[in-house]
Amino acid sequence: MHRKVSILVVFTLLLTLAGSLWAKSTVKEKFHQEVSGAGIAEFHLSNVNGSVDMEASSSDMVIIDAFKEVKGPDEDECQKILKELTIDVKNSENRISVKTKQMKNLFRYNYSVTYKVKVPARMRLEVGTTNGNVTCIKNEGGADIESTNGTLEFIECKGELFGGTTNGNIDVRNCSGKVEAETTNGSVIVKGDIRSVKSSTTNGNVEIDCNPDANGKVIAETTNGSIELSLPKTASAHVTAETSNGKIDVDGFTLQLNKKRTSAIGTIGSGTGKIELETTNGGIDIIAK
């Protein structure tokens, strides 16, 4: 019994010692820069680890705030990495570009850079990160935002909007224009005065509430998830919907369903637009609002 207690005490001491040896230091630094965006049409930002928040403003100034952080076992080494973790801002004839330096071979050290950027509302945005969320608020010039591991959000934006991620949800709220949204593991939500939608995921639900043009397209695909589409009663499109393991429900429109309710086809309005909905494992709801 005493031997067991002694072993337990030694094991606990070893764990405590190991924890102290591997205890992480954290160093931080703020970055701030302002650039005139007068006469410039595009803003590009490339990040690696960290979230990016983009917000439109009525000013012609581009205001870049970033927060750099490095974690690791040695504070001096963290400070060295922090100094090398640079942010490059370039102002060309028609584009402002911001790029985080990609750090490599950092065994036992982690870094991140989070951005909060204000840009003129009229600018076209192209923003990407690898590990982090991206949010775009009230942009009117259109936006292309991408991540690998992160959620994407468009809030009150206008124009042509593209969102692409691998592991994360895509949320488009109170926007207008055209939307293309692609993810693998996550849901897709598109709501607003949207004239054309193309959305796809593998593992997740798709929810669309839109107002397509007479010749607009609404395309939604998923493998493991449900699809819900809400349209005005005045919508016009040729509709096809199909599921392998699920049911199709139609409320407010007249479509032809097969006996198992796994396939639907028909025309709403004059049929000038196109609606295609497809899932493998999940139901499909088509609703007139």
TAGI-V515564 format. One record per run of one state. SS is the DSSP state (a for helix, b for strand, c for the rest). FROM is the first residue (numbers start at 0). TO is the last residue. Records with the same first field share a line. If there is no record, write none. Layout:
# TAGI-V515564
SS: FROM-TO, FROM-TO
This chain:
# TAGI-V515564
c: 0-0, 21-23, 36-40, 46-47, 49-50, 57-59, 72-73, 84-85, 91-93, 100-108, 120-122, 128-129, 131-132, 137-141, 146-147, 149-150, 155-156, 164-165, 167-168, 182-183, 185-186, 200-201, 203-204, 209-215, 221-222, 224-225, 231-235, 245-246, 251-254, 257-261, 268-271, 281-282, 288-288
a: 1-20, 74-83
b: 24-35, 41-45, 48-48, 51-56, 60-71, 86-90, 94-99, 109-119, 123-127, 130-130, 133-136, 142-145, 148-148, 151-154, 157-163, 166-166, 169-181, 184-184, 187-199, 202-202, 205-208, 216-220, 223-223, 226-230, 236-244, 247-250, 255-256, 262-267, 272-280, 283-287
